[in-house]
Amino acid sequence: MKAALLHILRVVAAGLAAGSAFGLVVGLFGWVSGWRSALEFSNGLFVAGSAIIIFGMLSAWGGFTSRGSFALTYTQTASDMSLAERAKWTAIEVMRGYNVVGTATVMGLALIALSVLTYTLFG
């Protein structure tokens, strides 16, 4: 239980750190592009946050689809891995997909919250 909570905290921390960095990139891009109002920055952050959430969902969906591929399943059965090793590999791959979704969701929600905060404070 403690390891699972620590893992969740790592995903949240990674998402917040990446979201902050990406927010800075969006802000710099907006400033260079001539954005000067809070509404423009807010819209840019909102669109970036939404796009990152969608990217995370599509990334996980692609991972789930590839694991159901007959060619991949056949390759695994033709290898010298035991059934236990294949099950462990599949579990790791499933968790990797959830990590991407979790990190992207936290990152996107952080950008959307920053978008709302930007417009509320400066709009």
MMTF fields as JSON, N, C-alpha, C and O atoms, coordinates in Angstrom:
{
  "mmtfVersion": "1.0.0",
  "mmtfProducer": "UNKNOWN",
  "numBonds": 491,
  "numAtoms": 492,
  "numGroups": 123,
  "numChains": 1,
  "numModels": 1,
  "chainsPerModel": [1],
  "groupsPerChain": [123],
  "chainIdList": ["A"],
  "bondAtomList": [4, 2, 8, 6, 12, 10, 16, 14, 20, 18, 24, 22, 28, 26, 32, 30, 36, 34, 40, 38, 44, 42, 48, 46, 52, 50, 56, 54, 60, 58, 64, 62, 68, 66, 72, 70, 76, 74, 80, 78, 84, 82, 88, 86, 92, 90, 96, 94, 100, 98, 104, 102, 108, 106, 112, 110, 116, 114, 120, 118, 124, 122, 128, 126, 132, 130, 136, 134, 140, 138, 144, 142, 148, 146, 152, 150, 156, 154, 160, 158, 164, 162, 168, 166, 172, 170, 176, 174, 180, 178, 184, 182, 188, 186, 192, 190, 196, 194, 200, 198, 204, 202, 208, 206, 212, 210, 216, 214, 220, 218, 224, 222, 228, 226, 232, 230, 236, 234, 240, 238, 244, 242, 248, 246, 252, 250, 256, 254, 260, 258, 264, 262, 268, 266, 272, 270, 276, 274, 280, 278, 284, 282, 288, 286, 292, 290, 296, 294, 300, 298, 304, 302, 308, 306, 312, 310, 316, 314, 320, 318, 324, 322, 328, 326, 332, 330, 336, 334, 340, 338, 344, 342, 348, 346, 352, 350, 356, 354, 360, 358, 364, 362, 368, 366, 372, 370, 376, 374, 380, 378, 384, 382, 388, 386, 392, 390, 396, 394, 400, 398, 404, 402, 408, 406, 412, 410, 416, 414, 420, 418, 424, 422, 428, 426, 432, 430, 436, 434, 440, 438, 444, 442, 448, 446, 452, 450, 456, 454, 460, 458, 464, 462, 468, 466, 472, 470, 476, 474, 480, 478, 484, 482, 488, 486],
  "bondOrderList": [1, 1, 1, 1, 1, 1, 1, 1, 1, 1, 1, 1, 1, 1, 1, 1, 1, 1, 1, 1, 1, 1, 1, 1, 1, 1, 1, 1, 1, 1, 1, 1, 1, 1, 1, 1, 1, 1, 1, 1, 1, 1, 1, 1, 1, 1, 1, 1, 1, 1, 1, 1, 1, 1, 1, 1, 1, 1, 1, 1, 1, 1, 1, 1, 1, 1, 1, 1, 1, 1, 1, 1, 1, 1, 1, 1, 1, 1, 1, 1, 1, 1, 1, 1, 1, 1, 1, 1, 1, 1, 1, 1, 1, 1, 1, 1, 1, 1, 1, 1, 1, 1, 1, 1, 1, 1, 1, 1, 1, 1, 1, 1, 1, 1, 1, 1, 1, 1, 1, 1, 1, 1],
  "groupList": [{"groupName": "MET", "atomNameList": ["N", "CA", "C", "O"], "elementList": ["N", "C", "C", "O"], "formalChargeList": [0, 0, 0, 0], "bondAtomList": [1, 0, 2, 1, 3, 2], "bondOrderList": [1, 1, 2], "singleLetterCode": "M", "chemCompType": "L-PEPTIDE LINKING"}, {"groupName": "LYS", "atomNameList": ["N", "CA", "C", "O"], "elementList": ["N", "C", "C", "O"], "formalChargeList": [0, 0, 0, 0], "bondAtomList": [1, 0, 2, 1, 3, 2], "bondOrderList": [1, 1, 2], "singleLetterCode": "K", "chemCompType": "L-PEPTIDE LINKING"}, {"groupName": "ALA", "atomNameList": ["N", "CA", "C", "O"], "elementList": ["N", "C", "C", "O"], "formalChargeList": [0, 0, 0, 0], "bondAtomList": [1, 0, 2, 1, 3, 2], "bondOrderList": [1, 1, 2], "singleLetterCode": "A", "chemCompType": "L-PEPTIDE LINKING"}, {"groupName": "LEU", "atomNameList": ["N", "CA", "C", "O"], "elementList": ["N", "C", "C", "O"], "formalChargeList": [0, 0, 0, 0], "bondAtomList": [1, 0, 2, 1, 3, 2], "bondOrderList": [1, 1, 2], "singleLetterCode": "L", "chemCompType": "L-PEPTIDE LINKING"}, {"groupName": "HIS", "atomNameList": ["N", "CA", "C", "O"], "elementList": ["N", "C", "C", "O"], "formalChargeList": [0, 0, 0, 0], "bondAtomList": [1, 0, 2, 1, 3, 2], "bondOrderList": [1, 1, 2], "singleLetterCode": "H", "chemCompType": "L-PEPTIDE LINKING"}, {"groupName": "ILE", "atomNameList": ["N", "CA", "C", "O"], "elementList": ["N", "C", "C", "O"], "formalChargeList": [0, 0, 0, 0], "bondAtomList": [1, 0, 2, 1, 3, 2], "bondOrderList": [1, 1, 2], "singleLetterCode": "I", "chemCompType": "L-PEPTIDE LINKING"}, {"groupName": "ARG", "atomNameList": ["N", "CA", "C", "O"], "elementList": ["N", "C", "C", "O"], "formalChargeList": [0, 0, 0, 0], "bondAtomList": [1, 0, 2, 1, 3, 2], "bondOrderList": [1, 1, 2], "singleLetterCode": "R", "chemCompType": "L-PEPTIDE LINKING"}, {"groupName": "VAL", "atomNameList": ["N", "CA", "C", "O"], "elementList": ["N", "C", "C", "O"], "formalChargeList": [0, 0, 0, 0], "bondAtomList": [1, 0, 2, 1, 3, 2], "bondOrderList": [1, 1, 2], "singleLetterCode": "V", "chemCompType": "L-PEPTIDE LINKING"}, {"groupName": "GLY", "atomNameList": ["N", "CA", "C", "O"], "elementList": ["N", "C", "C", "O"], "formalChargeList": [0, 0, 0, 0], "bondAtomList": [1, 0, 2, 1, 3, 2], "bondOrderList": [1, 1, 2], "singleLetterCode": "G", "chemCompType": "PEPTIDE LINKING"}, {"groupName": "SER", "atomNameList": ["N", "CA", "C", "O"], "elementList": ["N", "C", "C", "O"], "formalChargeList": [0, 0, 0, 0], "bondAtomList": [1, 0, 2, 1, 3, 2], "bondOrderList": [1, 1, 2], "singleLetterCode": "S", "chemCompType": "L-PEPTIDE LINKING"}, {"groupName": "PHE", "atomNameList": ["N", "CA", "C", "O"], "elementList": ["N", "C", "C", "O"], "formalChargeList": [0, 0, 0, 0], "bondAtomList": [1, 0, 2, 1, 3, 2], "bondOrderList": [1, 1, 2], "singleLetterCode": "F", "chemCompType": "L-PEPTIDE LINKING"}, {"groupName": "TRP", "atomNameList": ["N", "CA", "C", "O"], "elementList": ["N", "C", "C", "O"], "formalChargeList": [0, 0, 0, 0], "bondAtomList": [1, 0, 2, 1, 3, 2], "bondOrderList": [1, 1, 2], "singleLetterCode": "W", "chemCompType": "L-PEPTIDE LINKING"}, {"groupName": "GLU", "atomNameList": ["N", "CA", "C", "O"], "elementList": ["N", "C", "C", "O"], "formalChargeList": [0, 0, 0, 0], "bondAtomList": [1, 0, 2, 1, 3, 2], "bondOrderList": [1, 1, 2], "singleLetterCode": "E", "chemCompType": "L-PEPTIDE LINKING"}, {"groupName": "ASN", "atomNameList": ["N", "CA", "C", "O"], "elementList": ["N", "C", "C", "O"], "formalChargeList": [0, 0, 0, 0], "bondAtomList": [1, 0, 2, 1, 3, 2], "bondOrderList": [1, 1, 2], "singleLetterCode": "N", "chemCompType": "L-PEPTIDE LINKING"}, {"groupName": "THR", "atomNameList": ["N", "CA", "C", "O"], "elementList": ["N", "C", "C", "O"], "formalChargeList": [0, 0, 0, 0], "bondAtomList": [1, 0, 2, 1, 3, 2], "bondOrderList": [1, 1, 2], "singleLetterCode": "T", "chemCompType": "L-PEPTIDE LINKING"}, {"groupName": "TYR", "atomNameList": ["N", "CA", "C", "O"], "elementList": ["N", "C", "C", "O"], "formalChargeList": [0, 0, 0, 0], "bondAtomList": [1, 0, 2, 1, 3, 2], "bondOrderList": [1, 1, 2], "singleLetterCode": "Y", "chemCompType": "L-PEPTIDE LINKING"}, {"groupName": "GLN", "atomNameList": ["N", "CA", "C", "O"], "elementList": ["N", "C", "C", "O"], "formalChargeList": [0, 0, 0, 0], "bondAtomList": [1, 0, 2, 1, 3, 2], "bondOrderList": [1, 1, 2], "singleLetterCode": "Q", "chemCompType": "L-PEPTIDE LINKING"}, {"groupName": "ASP", "atomNameList": ["N", "CA", "C", "O"], "elementList": ["N", "C", "C", "O"], "formalChargeList": [0, 0, 0, 0], "bondAtomList": [1, 0, 2, 1, 3, 2], "bondOrderList": [1, 1, 2], "singleLetterCode": "D", "chemCompType": "L-PEPTIDE LINKING"}],
  "groupTypeList": [0, 1, 2, 2, 3, 3, 4, 5, 3, 6, 7, 7, 2, 2, 8, 3, 2, 2, 8, 9, 2, 10, 8, 3, 7, 7, 8, 3, 10, 8, 11, 7, 9, 8, 11, 6, 9, 2, 3, 12, 10, 9, 13, 8, 3, 10, 7, 2, 8, 9, 2, 5, 5, 5, 10, 8, 0, 3, 9, 2, 11, 8, 8, 10, 14, 9, 6, 8, 9, 10, 2, 3, 14, 15, 14, 16, 14, 2, 9, 17, 0, 9, 3, 2, 12, 6, 2, 1, 11, 14, 2, 5, 12, 7, 0, 6, 8, 15, 13, 7, 7, 8, 14, 2, 14, 7, 0, 8, 3, 2, 3, 5, 2, 3, 9, 7, 3, 14, 15, 14, 3, 10, 8],
  "groupIdList": [1, 2, 3, 4, 5, 6, 7, 8, 9, 10, 11, 12, 13, 14, 15, 16, 17, 18, 19, 20, 21, 22, 23, 24, 25, 26, 27, 28, 29, 30, 31, 32, 33, 34, 35, 36, 37, 38, 39, 40, 41, 42, 43, 44, 45, 46, 47, 48, 49, 50, 51, 52, 53, 54, 55, 56, 57, 58, 59, 60, 61, 62, 63, 64, 65, 66, 67, 68, 69, 70, 71, 72, 73, 74, 75, 76, 77, 78, 79, 80, 81, 82, 83, 84, 85, 86, 87, 88, 89, 90, 91, 92, 93, 94, 95, 96, 97, 98, 99, 100, 101, 102, 103, 104, 105, 106, 107, 108, 109, 110, 111, 112, 113, 114, 115, 116, 117, 118, 119, 120, 121, 122, 123],
  "secStructList": [7, 2, 2, 2, 2, 2, 2, 2, 2, 2, 2, 2, 2, 2, 2, 2, 2, 2, 2, 2, 2, 2, 2, 2, 2, 2, 2, 2, 2, 2, 2, 2, 2, 6, 7, 7, 1, 2, 2, 2, 2, 2, 2, 2, 2, 2, 2, 2, 2, 2, 2, 2, 2, 2, 2, 2, 2, 2, 2, 2, 2, 2, 2, 2, 2, 2, 2, 6, 7, 2, 2, 2, 2, 2, 2, 2, 2, 2, 1, 1, 7, 7, 2, 2, 2, 2, 2, 2, 2, 2, 2, 2, 2, 2, 2, 2, 2, 2, 2, 2, 2, 2, 2, 2, 2, 2, 2, 2, 2, 2, 2, 2, 2, 2, 2, 2, 2, 2, 2, 2, 2, 2, 7],
  "xCoordList": [0.82, 0.0, 0.862, 0.584, 1.924, 2.807, 3.524, 3.706, 3.932, 4.607, 3.657, 4.07, 2.393, 1.412, 1.162, 1.059, 1.063, 0.858, 2.067, 1.922, 3.252, 4.47, 4.529, 4.964, 4.092, 4.065, 3.082, 3.385, 1.92, 0.923, 1.454, 1.265, 2.114, 2.694, 3.772, 3.89, 4.556, 5.571, 4.929, 5.413, 3.843, 3.14, 2.576, 2.685, 1.969, 1.411, 2.521, 2.369, 3.629, 4.742, 5.326, 5.639, 5.476, 5.99, 5.033, 5.466, 3.738, 2.743, 2.744, 2.641, 2.86, 2.896, 4.167, 4.119, 5.294, 6.553, 6.526, 6.907, 6.081, 6.008, 4.965, 5.169, 3.855, 2.831, 3.335, 3.035, 4.101, 4.685, 5.658, 5.642, 6.501, 7.468, 6.753, 7.129, 5.735, 4.999, 4.221, 4.097, 3.7, 3.017, 3.954, 3.564, 5.183, 6.186, 6.479, 6.609, 6.583, 6.822, 5.657, 5.869, 4.426, 3.248, 3.228, 2.924, 3.553, 3.592, 4.638, 4.371, 5.822, 6.874, 6.483, 6.721, 5.881, 5.411, 4.353, 4.371, 3.448, 2.411, 2.981, 2.541, 3.961, 4.569, 5.278, 5.166, 6.011, 6.704, 5.694, 5.941, 4.568, 3.541, 2.696, 1.884, 2.877, 2.151, 0.919, 0.099, 0.777, -0.35, -0.085, 1.004, -1.064, -0.883, -2.027, -1.899, -3.128, -4.248, -4.297, -3.785, -4.924, -5.056, -5.915, -5.703, -6.871, -7.741, -6.943, -7.183, -6.01, -5.201, -4.316, -4.213, -3.684, -2.85, -3.706, -3.316, -4.868, -5.77, -6.231, -6.249, -6.599, -7.027, -5.889, -6.106, -4.687, -3.539, -3.246, -2.986, -3.287, -3.039, -4.138, -3.867, -5.385, -6.503, -6.384, -6.565, -6.082, -5.943, -4.775, -4.888, -3.659, -2.5, -2.841, -2.496, -3.51, -3.895, -4.841, -4.687, -5.814, -6.761, -6.061, -6.338, -5.148, -4.417, -3.553, -3.438, -2.949, -2.097, -2.936, -2.521, -4.101, -4.99, -5.413, -5.398, -5.786, -6.197, -5.029, -5.211, -3.831, -2.646, -2.407, -2.093, -2.552, -2.366, -3.37, -3.018, -4.625, -5.664, -5.39, -5.518, -5.016, -4.736, -3.498, -3.443, -2.518, -1.315, -1.638, -1.161, -2.441, -2.835, -3.691, -3.535, -4.595, -5.451, -4.61, -4.877, -3.593, -2.7, -1.937, -1.723, -1.525, -0.837, -1.743, -1.317, -2.996, -3.943, -4.229, -4.36, -4.323, -4.595, -3.431, -3.633, -2.203, -1.046, -0.888, -0.407, -1.284, -1.175, -2.166, -1.956, -3.247, -4.22, -3.871, -4.616, -2.74, -2.322, -1.914, -1.177, -2.397, -2.063, -0.57, 0.03, 0.031, 1.461, 2.304, 3.254, 1.971, 2.715, 2.502, 3.449, 1.267, 0.97, 1.699, 2.235, 1.714, 2.411, 3.917, 4.555, 4.479, 5.903, 6.243, 7.281, 5.364, 5.61, 5.555, 6.366, 4.626, 4.52, 5.661, 6.017, 6.239, 7.354, 8.684, 9.69, 8.694, 9.945, 10.196, 9.375, 11.354, 11.711, 11.27, 11.726, 10.391, 9.891, 8.874, 8.108, 8.89, 7.885, 6.57, 6.52, 5.523, 4.217, 4.249, 3.635, 4.956, 5.062, 5.797, 5.412, 6.848, 7.596, 6.741, 6.79, 5.967, 5.08, 3.997, 3.661, 3.447, 2.416, 3.001, 2.357, 4.223, 4.885, 5.143, 4.942, 5.582, 5.837, 4.548, 4.546, 3.455, 2.169, 1.708, 1.194, 1.883, 1.492, 2.313, 1.777, 3.588, 4.442, 3.97, 3.923, 3.623, 3.149, 1.817, 1.6, 0.94, -0.344, -0.105, -0.715, 0.767, 1.062, 1.737, 1.511, 2.55, 3.202, 2.138, 2.257, 1.11, 0.019, -0.716, -1.084, -0.935, -1.604, -0.721, -1.236, 0.598, 1.499, 1.395, 1.375, 1.328, 1.207, -0.115, -0.15, -1.189, -2.496, -2.496, -2.978, -1.961, -1.942, -1.111, -1.554, 0.088, 0.964, 0.365, 0.367, -0.149, -0.742, -1.995, -2.233, -2.789, -3.995, -3.647, -4.235, -2.701, -2.276, -1.682, -1.962, -0.859, -0.233, -1.291, -1.231, -2.243, -3.309, -4.194, -4.563, -4.54, -5.377, -4.649, -5.266, -3.329, -2.548, -2.568, -2.699, -2.442, -2.491, -3.872, -3.985, -4.92, -6.278, -6.525, -7.141, -6.054, -6.191, -5.407, -5.871, -4.228, -3.438, -4.151, -4.066, -4.847, -5.633, -6.749, -6.942, -7.472, -8.56, -7.995, -8.549, -6.904, -6.277, -5.772, -5.917, -5.19, -4.699, -5.823, -5.691, -6.931, -8.038, -8.719, -9.162, -8.801, -9.441, -8.633, -9.199, -7.32, -6.493, -6.193, -6.132, -6.006, -5.531, -6.541, -6.294, -7.689, -8.643, -9.61, -10.445],
  "yCoordList": [-1.191, 0.0, 1.253, 2.213, 1.232, 2.383, 2.611, 3.755, 1.529, 1.649, 2.211, 3.007, 1.803, 2.302, 3.795, 4.551, 4.219, 5.63, 6.453, 7.552, 5.92, 6.602, 6.721, 7.743, 5.681, 5.706, 6.76, 7.493, 6.837, 7.839, 9.244, 10.137, 9.44, 10.749, 11.124, 12.29, 10.146, 10.411, 10.829, 11.744, 10.164, 10.505, 11.919, 12.699, 12.253, 13.593, 14.644, 15.688, 14.378, 15.333, 15.516, 16.639, 14.435, 14.537, 15.331, 16.143, 15.103, 15.839, 17.322, 18.154, 17.657, 19.073, 19.758, 20.895, 19.074, 19.659, 19.844, 20.898, 18.829, 18.936, 19.97, 20.695, 20.04, 21.034, 22.449, 23.338, 22.661, 23.989, 24.358, 25.483, 23.415, 23.678, 23.949, 24.855, 23.164, 23.346, 24.655, 25.322, 25.023, 26.314, 27.473, 28.463, 27.349, 28.375, 28.461, 29.555, 27.307, 27.284, 27.928, 28.709, 27.598, 28.192, 29.7, 30.467, 30.121, 31.55, 32.284, 33.371, 31.709, 32.333, 32.37, 33.363, 31.284, 31.262, 32.338, 33.032, 32.476, 33.502, 34.909, 35.77, 35.14, 36.471, 36.821, 37.943, 35.848, 36.07, 36.258, 37.022, 35.565, 35.658, 36.922, 37.2, 37.682, 38.939, 38.898, 39.816, 37.857, 37.836, 38.863, 38.895, 39.697, 40.693, 40.709, 41.322, 40.055, 40.056, 38.741, 37.714, 38.804, 37.604, 36.552, 35.354, 36.987, 36.048, 35.211, 34.011, 35.827, 35.087, 34.054, 32.915, 34.444, 33.493, 32.385, 31.217, 32.755, 31.778, 30.762, 29.559, 31.251, 30.348, 29.428, 28.241, 29.974, 29.161, 28.058, 26.917, 28.4, 27.391, 26.334, 25.15, 26.772, 25.826, 24.85, 23.645, 25.373, 24.509, 23.54, 22.359, 24.036, 23.16, 22.066, 20.903, 22.425, 21.436, 20.384, 19.193, 20.829, 19.883, 18.954, 17.755, 19.507, 18.686, 17.64, 16.511, 18.006, 17.05, 15.927, 14.768, 16.246, 15.198, 14.254, 13.036, 14.803, 13.966, 13.108, 11.928, 13.689, 12.921, 11.747, 10.644, 11.976, 10.901, 9.784, 8.607, 10.15, 9.141, 8.347, 7.122, 9.044, 8.351, 7.465, 6.393, 7.905, 7.111, 5.799, 4.736, 5.882, 4.661, 3.767, 2.546, 4.373, 3.595, 2.859, 1.698, 3.536, 2.888, 1.736, 0.705, 1.912, 0.826, -0.367, -1.511, -0.109, -1.2, -1.92, -3.143, -1.157, -1.755, -2.622, -3.706, -2.134, -2.913, -4.21, -5.203, -4.22, -5.455, -6.504, -7.697, -6.071, -7.017, -7.496, -8.271, -7.036, -7.397, -8.864, -9.345, -9.564, -10.985, -11.176, -12.111, -10.293, -10.444, -10.327, -11.089, -9.385, -9.226, -10.439, -10.936, -10.906, -12.074, -13.312, -14.103, -13.469, -14.603, -14.515, -15.527, -13.333, -13.153, -13.536, -14.143, -13.177, -13.529, -15.035, -15.585, -15.704, -17.146, -17.881, -18.987, -17.287, -17.92, -17.672, -18.296, -16.773, -16.488, -17.544, -18.433, -17.425, -18.408, -17.99, -18.569, -16.992, -16.557, -17.566, -18.163, -17.733, -18.599, -17.828, -16.622, -18.535, -17.901, -16.832, -15.776, -17.095, -16.118, -14.866, -13.757, -15.026, -13.863, -13.036, -11.806, -13.7, -12.972, -12.228, -11.098, -12.84, -12.177, -10.951, -9.905, -11.093, -9.964, -8.837, -7.666, -9.178, -8.184, -7.455, -6.238, -8.208, -7.599, -6.661, -5.58, -7.055, -6.188, -4.901, -3.828, -4.995, -3.798, -2.88, -1.663, -3.441, -2.634, -1.949, -0.801, -2.641, -2.038, -0.873, 0.185, -1.053, 0.022, 1.209, 2.357, 0.945, 2.026, 2.891, 4.116, 2.265, 3.011, 3.872, 5.008, 3.331, 4.115, 5.265, 6.327, 5.071, 6.157, 7.321, 8.478, 7.029, 8.086, 8.821, 10.051, 8.087, 8.72, 9.574, 10.707, 9.042, 9.789, 11.049, 12.116, 10.942, 12.099, 13.144, 14.334, 12.702, 13.647, 14.299, 15.483, 13.56, 14.139, 15.181, 16.262, 14.868, 15.846, 17.077, 18.21, 16.838, 17.943, 18.819, 20.045, 18.207, 18.951, 19.691, 20.841, 19.043, 19.716, 20.886, 21.897, 20.744, 21.849, 23.039, 24.183, 22.78, 23.865, 24.505, 25.723, 23.692, 24.236, 25.065, 26.129, 24.591, 25.378, 26.682, 27.723, 26.631, 27.84, 28.791, 30.01, 28.237, 29.041, 29.793, 30.991, 29.08, 29.71, 30.75, 31.841, 30.419, 31.344, 32.607, 33.716, 32.433, 33.57, 34.532, 35.743, 33.988, 34.869, 35.489, 36.637, 34.727, 35.247, 36.384, 37.394, 36.225, 37.237, 38.442, 39.573, 38.201, 39.267, 39.7, 40.653, 39.005, 39.284, 40.347, 40.643],
  "zCoordList": [0.0, 0.0, 0.0, -0.718, 0.823, 0.908, -0.419, -0.836, -1.084, -2.38, -3.438, -4.282, -3.398, -4.365, -4.151, -5.117, -2.894, -2.605, -3.032, -3.566, -2.795, -3.218, -4.739, -5.272, -5.429, -6.89, -7.395, -8.336, -6.78, -7.168, -6.918, -7.744, -5.788, -5.502, -6.516, -6.892, -6.959, -7.983, -9.299, -9.966, -9.674, -10.918, -10.819, -11.764, -9.671, -9.479, -9.503, -10.137, -8.82, -8.804, -10.199, -10.594, -10.945, -12.313, -13.188, -14.006, -13.019, -13.798, -13.478, -14.379, -12.197, -11.813, -12.306, -12.777, -12.201, -12.673, -14.191, -14.7, -14.898, -16.354, -16.777, -17.751, -16.053, -16.359, -16.163, -16.96, -15.102, -14.862, -15.971, -16.471, -16.353, -17.426, -18.751, -19.496, -19.031, -20.279, -20.258, -21.285, -19.096, -18.965, -19.243, -19.863, -18.786, -19.052, -20.55, -21.098, -21.21, -22.651, -23.405, -24.333, -23.002, -23.646, -23.417, -24.33, -22.195, -21.901, -22.72, -23.232, -22.851, -23.666, -25.137, -25.825, -25.615, -26.997, -27.214, -28.23, -26.277, -26.392, -26.381, -27.142, -25.516, -25.438, -26.748, -27.243, -27.304, -28.575, -29.711, -30.645, -29.629, -30.668, -30.561, -31.443, -29.503, -29.396, -28.508, -28.548, -27.713, -26.784, -25.701, -25.128, -25.415, -24.373, -23.361, -22.301, -23.664, -22.716, -21.938, -22.383, -20.772, -19.937, -20.629, -20.44, -21.419, -22.121, -23.127, -23.257, -23.83, -24.8, -24.104, -24.56, -23.011, -22.262, -21.661, -21.667, -21.145, -20.558, -21.597, -21.336, -22.769, -23.842, -24.292, -24.535, -24.4, -24.799, -23.797, -24.178, -22.512, -21.479, -21.459, -21.258, -21.67, -21.675, -22.847, -22.678, -24.023, -25.201, -25.015, -25.343, -24.49, -24.255, -23.243, -23.451, -22.161, -21.157, -21.713, -21.442, -22.487, -23.091, -24.069, -24.101, -24.871, -25.849, -25.15, -25.627, -24.03, -23.308, -22.713, -22.743, -22.176, -21.644, -22.766, -22.591, -23.903, -25.036, -25.512, -25.814, -25.583, -25.984, -25.031, -25.477, -23.733, -22.763, -22.94, -22.865, -23.175, -23.393, -24.672, -24.686, -25.739, -26.999, -26.889, -27.492, -26.129, -25.935, -25.225, -25.622, -24.183, -23.47, -24.356, -24.35, -25.114, -26.006, -27.043, -27.35, -27.583, -28.543, -27.915, -28.552, -26.663, -25.966, -25.741, -25.898, -25.372, -25.161, -26.478, -26.51, -27.551, -28.861, -29.322, -29.868, -29.097, -29.558, -28.773, -29.319, -27.504, -26.726, -27.2, -26.984, -27.847, -28.379, -29.779, -30.378, -30.3, -31.653, -31.704, -30.843, -32.715, -32.857, -33.095, -32.566, -33.888, -34.202, -32.936, -32.758, -32.057, -30.813, -29.903, -29.294, -29.815, -28.986, -29.518, -28.742, -30.819, -31.409, -31.155, -30.863, -31.263, -31.01, -29.575, -29.315, -28.65, -27.256, -27.056, -26.311, -27.697, -27.5, -28.191, -27.783, -29.227, -29.917, -29.211, -29.548, -28.244, -27.54, -26.468, -26.241, -25.816, -24.806, -23.395, -22.41, -23.295, -21.978, -21.447, -22.204, -20.157, -19.537, -19.433, -19.678, -19.07, -18.926, -17.835, -17.987, -16.747, -15.66, -16.114, -15.745, -16.908, -17.416, -18.372, -18.346, -19.206, -20.12, -19.359, -19.713, -18.323, -17.516, -16.808, -16.728, -16.3, -15.642, -16.648, -16.326, -17.853, -18.892, -19.274, -19.457, -19.392, -19.73, -18.624, -18.909, -17.375, -16.254, -16.246, -15.969, -16.543, -16.609, -17.729, -17.551, -18.866, -19.993, -19.677, -20.065, -18.984, -18.602, -17.65, -17.803, -16.68, -15.728, -16.415, -16.031, -17.411, -18.151, -18.834, -18.857, -19.384, -20.009, -19.005, -19.304, -17.801, -16.767, -16.283, -15.931, -16.261, -15.873, -16.843, -16.422, -18.135, -19.141, -18.962, -18.997, -18.774, -18.585, -17.325, -17.34, -16.242, -14.984, -15.074, -14.649, -15.62, -15.739, -16.67, -16.354, -17.819, -18.766, -18.192, -18.43, -17.45, -16.858, -15.808, -15.787, -14.941, -13.929, -14.599, -14.207, -15.614, -16.337, -17.014, -16.919, -17.687, -18.354, -17.374, -17.615, -16.268, -15.27, -14.613, -14.276, -14.431, -13.878, -14.837, -14.401, -16.13, -17.109, -17.182, -17.32, -17.089, -17.107, -15.846, -15.918, -14.698, -13.458, -13.56, -13.095, -14.163, -14.372, -15.325, -15.175, -16.296, -17.23, -16.508, -16.715, -15.669, -14.907, -13.948, -13.817, -13.285, -12.347, -13.064, -12.55, -14.232, -15.009, -15.347, -15.169, -15.837, -16.226, -15.004, -15.051, -13.912, -12.708, -12.094, -11.676, -12.039, -11.399, -12.29, -11.808, -13.588, -14.465, -15.512, -16.251, -15.59, -16.67, -16.411, -17.266]
}
